[in-house]
Amino acid sequence: MEIKEILDPKNLMIATGVMVIIMSILGMTNGDEWAAVGWGGEENVLAHDASYEEMWALHLMPLGVMAIGTGIFVSGKELAKMSMLSPLVIVIIFAGMGAITGDSGYGGDAPPIDMLAPALITFLLTLTLGVAGYMHKDGE
């Protein structure tokens, strides 16, 4: 089996979308824990911080839905182009949020592995999706 066959943009787009939705659900159900990690401990968390984490997670869910929809409804070169574009969206979100929140003291501590693992899997899937899109940009 050739690497181009393994890196199928359709399957990777759907898998990435599923992981984004899982991450969103985890954020919505564990907002208090995410706030404590983000602000460096429970003593730094205000009453509304957990709600902000939950809302942020909810706002990411449509990206997962769009990724799944794109994987199902788009094909060929168009799917490859969308697959190449997807990692850029994630880079913009994480670089932008990192720049904005870094000045306020948010995100100083590394999260525990149980919170970090799903995010790393999603990030790696997104990068792999970009590579798959590039490999398929000229068609099958």
Buried (B, 14 or more C-beta within 10 A) or exposed (E): EEEEEEBBBBEBBBBBBBBBBBBBBBBBEBBBBBBBBBBBEEEBBEEEBBEBBBEBBBEBBEBBEBBBBBBEEBEEBEBBBBBBEBBEEBBEEEEEEEEEBEEEEBBEEEBEEEBEEBBEBBBEBBBBBBBBBBBBBEEE
